[in-house]
Amino acid sequence: MSTSAQSFHAMRSRKLIVAALVVVAALAVGGLPRLSARATVARQTAALSEPTVAVVTPTRASPIQTLVLPGDVQAYQEARIYARTSGYLHRWYTDIGTLVQSGQLLADIDSPEVDAQLAQARSDAATASANYQIAKITAARWEEMLKSNAVSRQASQENASTMKAKQAMLAAALANVSRLEQLQSFEKVYAPFSGVVTVRNVDTGALIDAGNGGTPAALFQLAEIDHLRVFVNVPQDQAADVGPGTKAQLALPQLPGRVFAGTVARTSGAIDPASRTLRVEVDMDNRDGAVLPGAFAQVSLALSTAHPGLSLPTNALLFRPAGVQVAVVDPKGAVELRPVSLGRDFGASVEIRSGLRGDEQVIVNPGDAIGAGQMVRINRHPANPV
C-alpha cells in the first residue's frame, strides 16, 4: 500500500473516532439530566408515599384545672322591712346607705287605735280578774259549807263551775292584752340584722298600712354586705369536681388588677335540666365594702381531681364517624388509629381518660386522609410540633 493510501486511512479513522466522541458527548449531555430528573422524581415519589410527621408523647395532666365562669354577686342576706301595725310614720332615723346594727331603731309609727284598744283591753282584763276573785272566794265558801251539809252539793258545784268560767274569761282578756301589747311594740321598727339600708320608701307623716287594706309596702330594704354570696352555674361536665371547700377567686371589671378570695360554701345538689348546670354558692369576705351586691364578677374555680389522665394537644385529635381517635406511630413507622375518651378541656390541650398508655408517639396535625397502616417518617427536629 502506498504512503498516500495509508495517510488517507489514518485520517479516516481519526474522523470516525472524533465523530464517535461527539455522539457520546451528545448522548451524555442529553441523557444525564433525564436520568437525574428520573432520580429526583423517584425520590419525591418515595417521600410522598411516606410523609414526614411531627409527633408528641402524652404527658400527665395537671390535677388542678382553673374554670372561669360568670358570677352573680348578692348580699349574704337581704330583707324588706314591713310594718306589723297600721298608723302614721312619726319619724325615720336611717336613710339609704346607712350602716345599721342588729336591733337598731329604724322608725317610729304612731298608732292611736292600737293604743286605745290596748287601754280598753287592760280594763277588761282588770274587770275579769275582779270577777274571777269573787267567784273564787264564793266557790271556796260553798265548798266549806258543803262539808257540814249546810248547802246542797249541786249548789257548790255550780259555784265551782262559775269560778272556772270567770277564770277562762280572765285568761282570754289577758291574751288580748298580750296581743295588743305586741302590736304596740311594732310601732317601733328595728333592724333584724346588721347591714346597710339600700331602700327607704316612706317619709314622715306617711300612712302605714300593715296589710289590712291591701298589699303592704316595704318601709326599708336592708342588705348584709360584710359577707357576700356569689352564685355560679357550673357546667355538668365539671360539676363532679366542685364541692364545699373548693377555692375561688373573683375579679370585677371595675376593679382591674384586684382579686378577691372566696370559698364554695354549698351547691344545689342537682343539675338544672334547663341549663344542664349545677348552682354553686361562693361565700366571700367583704368587710371593706369594696364589692357591692348586684355586681357581675368573673369567678375562677380551682378544680382538682384525684386521678388525672394523660394530656395531648387538641390538634392531635381526629374526629371520625367511629368517634375521637389519635394517630400513633409504631416502631416500624406504621400508623395505628387509637380510639380515645376525652376528659377535661384545658384549651390548647385536652385530657385523655383512656386509650393510651403514655409512651406512644402521637402525630400532631394529622391529615384528614391519614389511615391505619400508612407508613410515615418522623421529623426528629420539628420547629413547633404543637
C-alpha positions as CSV (number, residue, x, y, z in Angstrom):
1,M,0.0,0.0,0.0
2,S,1.4,3.4,-0.9
3,T,2.1,6.1,1.6
4,S,-0.8,8.2,0.4
5,A,-3.3,5.4,1.0
6,Q,-2.0,4.9,4.5
7,S,-2.4,8.6,5.3
8,F,-6.0,8.5,3.9
9,H,-7.0,5.6,6.1
10,A,-5.4,7.1,9.2
11,M,-7.2,10.4,8.6
12,R,-10.5,8.5,8.1
13,S,-10.0,6.6,11.4
14,R,-9.4,9.8,13.3
15,K,-12.6,11.3,11.9
16,L,-14.6,8.2,12.9
17,I,-13.2,8.4,16.4
18,V,-14.0,12.1,16.7
19,A,-17.5,11.5,15.4
20,A,-18.0,8.7,17.9
21,L,-16.7,11.0,20.7
22,V,-19.1,13.7,19.6
23,V,-22.0,11.3,19.6
24,V,-21.1,10.0,23.0
25,A,-20.8,13.6,24.3
26,A,-24.2,14.5,22.9
27,L,-25.8,11.5,24.4
28,A,-24.2,12.3,27.8
29,V,-25.3,16.0,27.6
30,G,-28.9,15.0,26.8
31,G,-29.3,11.8,28.8
32,L,-27.7,12.7,32.2
33,P,-30.3,15.4,33.0
34,R,-33.1,13.0,32.2
35,L,-31.5,10.4,34.5
36,S,-31.2,13.0,37.2
37,A,-34.8,14.0,36.8
38,R,-35.9,10.5,37.0
39,A,-34.0,10.0,40.2
40,T,-35.5,13.2,41.6
41,V,-39.0,12.0,40.7
42,A,-38.3,8.7,42.3
43,R,-37.1,10.3,45.5
44,Q,-40.1,12.7,45.6
45,T,-42.5,9.7,45.0
46,A,-40.9,7.8,47.8
47,A,-41.1,10.9,50.1
48,L,-44.8,11.4,49.2
49,S,-45.6,7.8,49.8
50,E,-44.1,8.1,53.4
51,P,-45.0,11.6,54.6
52,T,-42.9,13.3,57.3
53,V,-44.9,13.9,60.5
54,A,-44.3,15.6,63.9
55,V,-45.1,13.6,67.0
56,V,-45.5,14.2,70.7
57,T,-45.5,11.9,73.7
58,P,-48.5,12.2,76.1
59,T,-47.8,13.8,79.4
60,R,-49.6,13.6,82.7
61,A,-52.4,16.1,83.0
62,S,-52.4,18.6,85.9
63,P,-54.6,17.6,88.8
64,I,-55.7,21.3,89.1
65,Q,-57.9,23.0,86.5
66,T,-58.9,26.6,86.6
67,L,-62.5,27.1,85.5
68,V,-63.6,30.7,84.8
69,L,-67.3,31.4,84.9
70,P,-69.5,34.5,85.2
71,G,-70.9,35.0,88.7
72,D,-73.8,36.9,90.3
73,V,-72.9,38.8,93.4
74,Q,-75.6,39.1,96.1
75,A,-75.9,40.2,99.7
76,Y,-75.3,37.5,102.3
77,Q,-78.8,38.1,103.5
78,E,-81.4,40.7,102.3
79,A,-84.8,41.6,103.6
80,R,-87.6,44.0,103.1
81,I,-88.8,45.6,106.3
82,Y,-92.6,45.8,106.6
83,A,-94.8,47.4,109.3
84,R,-96.8,45.0,111.5
85,T,-99.1,47.7,112.8
86,S,-101.0,50.4,110.9
87,G,-100.7,54.1,111.6
88,Y,-98.7,57.2,110.5
89,L,-94.9,57.4,110.3
90,H,-93.8,59.5,113.2
91,R,-90.1,59.6,112.3
92,W,-87.5,57.7,110.4
93,Y,-83.9,57.5,111.6
94,T,-81.9,55.9,108.8
95,D,-81.6,56.8,105.1
96,I,-80.2,54.8,102.2
97,G,-76.5,53.9,102.6
98,T,-76.7,54.0,106.4
99,L,-74.9,51.2,108.1
100,V,-77.0,49.9,111.0
101,Q,-76.5,47.3,113.7
102,S,-78.9,44.4,114.6
103,G,-81.7,45.8,116.8
104,Q,-81.1,49.4,115.9
105,L,-84.2,51.6,115.7
106,L,-85.2,52.5,112.1
107,A,-88.5,54.3,112.5
108,D,-91.4,55.2,114.9
109,I,-95.1,54.7,113.9
110,D,-98.0,56.5,115.6
111,S,-101.0,54.1,116.0
112,P,-103.6,55.7,118.3
113,E,-106.1,53.0,117.5
114,V,-103.9,50.3,118.9
115,D,-103.0,52.3,121.9
116,A,-106.8,52.8,122.7
117,Q,-107.5,49.2,122.1
118,L,-104.7,48.2,124.5
119,A,-106.1,50.5,127.2
120,Q,-109.6,49.0,126.8
121,A,-108.2,45.5,126.9
122,R,-106.3,46.2,130.1
123,S,-109.5,47.5,131.7
124,D,-111.4,44.4,130.5
125,A,-108.6,42.2,132.0
126,A,-108.9,44.0,135.3
127,T,-112.7,43.5,135.4
128,A,-112.3,39.9,134.5
129,S,-109.7,39.5,137.3
130,A,-112.1,41.0,139.9
131,N,-115.0,38.8,138.8
132,Y,-112.7,35.8,139.0
133,Q,-111.6,36.7,142.5
134,I,-115.2,37.0,143.7
135,A,-116.1,33.7,142.0
136,K,-113.1,32.0,143.6
137,I,-114.0,33.2,147.1
138,T,-117.6,32.2,146.6
139,A,-116.7,28.7,145.4
140,A,-114.3,28.2,148.3
141,R,-117.0,29.3,150.9
142,W,-119.6,27.0,149.4
143,E,-117.1,24.1,149.4
144,E,-116.6,24.7,153.2
145,M,-120.4,24.8,153.9
146,L,-120.8,21.5,151.9
147,K,-118.6,19.7,154.4
148,S,-121.2,20.4,157.1
149,N,-124.1,19.7,154.8
150,A,-125.3,23.3,155.1
151,V,-125.7,23.6,151.3
152,S,-126.5,21.2,148.6
153,R,-123.7,19.6,146.5
154,Q,-125.3,20.9,143.3
155,A,-125.1,24.5,144.5
156,S,-121.5,24.0,145.5
157,Q,-120.6,22.5,142.1
158,E,-122.5,25.4,140.3
159,N,-120.3,27.9,142.1
160,A,-117.2,26.0,141.3
161,S,-118.1,26.0,137.6
162,T,-118.8,29.7,137.7
163,M,-115.4,30.3,139.1
164,K,-113.8,28.3,136.3
165,A,-115.8,30.3,133.7
166,K,-114.6,33.5,135.2
167,Q,-111.0,32.1,135.2
168,A,-111.3,31.4,131.5
169,M,-112.7,34.9,130.8
170,L,-109.7,36.3,132.6
171,A,-107.3,34.2,130.6
172,A,-108.9,35.4,127.3
173,A,-108.7,39.1,128.5
174,L,-105.0,38.7,129.4
175,A,-104.3,37.1,126.0
176,N,-106.0,40.0,124.2
177,V,-103.8,42.4,126.3
178,S,-100.7,40.4,125.2
179,R,-101.7,40.6,121.6
180,L,-102.3,44.3,121.6
181,E,-99.0,44.9,123.5
182,Q,-97.2,43.1,120.7
183,L,-99.0,45.2,118.1
184,Q,-98.0,48.3,120.1
185,S,-94.3,47.1,120.2
186,F,-94.4,47.0,116.4
187,E,-94.8,50.8,116.4
188,K,-91.0,50.8,116.7
189,V,-89.3,49.3,113.6
190,Y,-85.9,47.7,114.4
191,A,-83.2,46.3,112.1
192,P,-83.4,42.4,112.1
193,F,-79.6,42.1,111.4
194,S,-76.6,44.3,110.8
195,G,-76.3,45.7,107.3
196,V,-76.8,48.7,105.1
197,V,-80.1,50.4,104.2
198,T,-80.5,50.1,100.4
199,V,-84.1,51.3,100.1
200,R,-86.3,53.8,102.0
201,N,-89.9,54.1,100.8
202,V,-91.5,56.3,103.4
203,D,-91.4,59.8,104.8
204,T,-92.6,61.4,108.0
205,G,-96.4,61.6,108.1
206,A,-97.0,58.8,105.5
207,L,-99.9,56.4,106.1
208,I,-98.6,53.0,107.0
209,D,-100.7,50.1,106.0
210,A,-99.9,46.8,107.7
211,G,-101.9,44.9,105.1
212,N,-105.4,45.3,106.4
213,G,-106.4,47.3,103.3
214,G,-104.4,45.6,100.6
215,T,-100.8,44.7,99.8
216,P,-98.5,46.4,102.3
217,A,-95.5,48.4,101.1
218,A,-92.0,47.8,102.5
219,L,-90.7,50.6,104.7
220,F,-87.0,49.8,104.2
221,Q,-84.8,47.3,102.5
222,L,-81.8,46.0,104.4
223,A,-78.8,44.1,103.0
224,E,-75.9,42.5,104.8
225,I,-72.7,43.3,102.8
226,D,-70.0,42.3,105.3
227,H,-70.2,38.9,103.6
228,L,-71.4,38.2,100.1
229,R,-72.8,35.2,98.2
230,V,-71.7,34.8,94.6
231,F,-73.8,32.4,92.6
232,V,-72.1,30.5,89.7
233,N,-73.6,27.9,87.3
234,V,-71.0,25.2,86.7
235,P,-71.4,23.0,83.6
236,Q,-72.4,19.4,84.1
237,D,-69.1,18.1,82.9
238,Q,-67.2,19.8,85.7
239,A,-70.0,19.5,88.4
240,A,-68.4,16.4,90.0
241,D,-65.2,18.4,90.7
242,V,-66.9,21.2,92.6
243,G,-67.9,20.9,96.2
244,P,-67.8,22.7,99.6
245,G,-64.3,23.9,100.3
246,T,-63.3,24.5,96.7
247,K,-61.2,27.7,96.4
248,A,-62.3,30.5,94.2
249,Q,-61.0,33.9,93.1
250,L,-63.2,36.8,92.0
251,A,-62.3,39.6,89.6
252,L,-64.5,42.6,88.8
253,P,-64.2,44.7,85.6
254,Q,-64.5,48.0,87.6
255,L,-61.5,46.9,89.9
256,P,-58.8,45.8,87.4
257,G,-55.9,44.0,88.9
258,R,-57.6,43.3,92.2
259,V,-58.5,39.7,93.1
260,F,-60.9,38.6,95.9
261,A,-60.7,35.3,97.6
262,G,-63.7,33.1,98.2
263,T,-64.7,29.5,99.1
264,V,-67.5,27.3,97.8
265,A,-69.9,27.0,100.7
266,R,-72.6,24.8,99.2
267,T,-74.1,23.6,96.0
268,S,-77.7,22.9,94.9
269,G,-77.0,19.2,94.8
270,A,-78.9,18.8,91.5
271,I,-78.3,19.6,87.8
272,D,-80.8,22.1,86.4
273,P,-82.5,20.3,83.5
274,A,-83.0,23.6,81.6
275,S,-79.3,24.7,81.5
276,R,-77.6,21.4,82.5
277,T,-75.6,23.3,85.1
278,L,-75.0,23.0,88.9
279,R,-75.9,26.0,91.0
280,V,-72.9,26.8,93.2
281,E,-72.6,29.4,96.0
282,V,-69.3,31.0,96.8
283,D,-69.0,32.9,100.1
284,M,-66.5,35.8,100.3
285,D,-65.5,38.3,103.0
286,N,-66.3,41.9,102.2
287,R,-65.7,43.8,105.4
288,D,-64.0,46.6,103.5
289,G,-67.2,47.0,101.3
290,A,-65.2,47.0,98.1
291,V,-67.7,44.8,96.3
292,L,-71.3,45.8,96.0
293,P,-74.3,43.4,95.9
294,G,-75.8,43.0,92.4
295,A,-72.4,43.3,90.7
296,F,-71.1,41.0,87.9
297,A,-67.9,39.1,88.6
298,Q,-65.6,36.6,86.9
299,V,-65.2,33.6,89.2
300,S,-62.1,31.3,88.8
301,L,-62.7,27.9,90.5
302,A,-59.7,25.7,91.2
303,L,-61.0,22.3,90.3
304,S,-58.9,19.3,91.4
305,T,-59.1,15.6,90.5
306,A,-57.6,12.7,92.4
307,H,-56.8,10.7,89.3
308,P,-55.7,12.9,86.4
309,G,-55.3,11.3,83.0
310,L,-52.9,12.0,80.2
311,S,-52.7,15.2,78.2
312,L,-52.4,15.8,74.5
313,P,-52.6,18.9,72.3
314,T,-56.0,19.4,70.8
315,N,-54.6,19.4,67.3
316,A,-53.7,15.7,67.7
317,L,-57.3,14.6,67.8
318,L,-59.1,13.1,64.8
319,F,-62.9,13.3,64.8
320,R,-64.1,10.4,62.8
321,P,-67.5,8.8,62.5
322,A,-66.3,6.0,64.7
323,G,-65.5,8.5,67.5
324,V,-62.5,10.5,68.6
325,Q,-59.2,8.9,67.6
326,V,-55.5,9.7,67.6
327,A,-52.8,8.5,65.1
328,V,-50.0,6.6,66.8
329,V,-46.7,5.7,65.0
330,D,-45.5,2.2,65.9
331,P,-41.7,1.3,66.0
332,K,-41.8,0.2,62.3
333,G,-43.2,3.6,61.2
334,A,-46.7,2.4,60.5
335,V,-49.8,4.5,61.6
336,E,-52.2,3.0,64.1
337,L,-55.5,4.7,64.8
338,R,-56.4,4.6,68.5
339,P,-59.9,5.4,69.9
340,V,-59.7,7.6,73.0
341,S,-62.1,9.0,75.5
342,L,-61.7,12.7,76.5
343,G,-61.7,14.3,79.9
344,R,-61.2,17.9,80.9
345,D,-60.6,20.6,78.4
346,F,-57.6,22.8,79.1
347,G,-57.9,24.9,76.0
348,A,-54.7,24.2,74.0
349,S,-54.7,20.7,75.4
350,V,-57.2,18.0,76.4
351,E,-57.2,15.2,79.0
352,I,-57.2,11.7,77.7
353,R,-59.1,9.4,80.0
354,S,-58.5,6.1,78.2
355,G,-57.0,4.7,75.0
356,L,-53.3,5.5,75.6
357,R,-50.6,4.1,77.9
358,G,-48.4,7.2,77.9
359,D,-45.4,6.1,75.9
360,E,-46.8,6.3,72.4
361,Q,-45.7,8.7,69.7
362,V,-48.8,10.6,68.7
363,I,-49.0,12.5,65.4
364,V,-49.9,16.2,65.7
365,N,-51.8,17.9,62.9
366,P,-52.6,14.7,61.2
367,G,-54.1,15.0,57.7
368,D,-57.7,14.0,57.1
369,A,-56.6,11.3,54.7
370,I,-54.3,9.5,57.1
371,G,-55.2,5.9,57.6
372,A,-54.3,2.9,59.6
373,G,-51.2,1.0,58.3
374,Q,-49.8,4.0,56.3
375,M,-46.0,4.3,56.5
376,V,-44.7,7.7,57.8
377,R,-41.4,9.2,58.7
378,I,-40.9,11.0,62.0
379,N,-39.4,14.5,61.9
380,R,-37.0,14.3,64.8
381,H,-36.4,18.1,65.0
382,P,-39.7,19.8,64.4
383,A,-39.8,23.6,64.7
384,N,-43.1,23.6,66.6
385,P,-44.8,20.2,66.8
386,V,-47.9,21.7,68.5
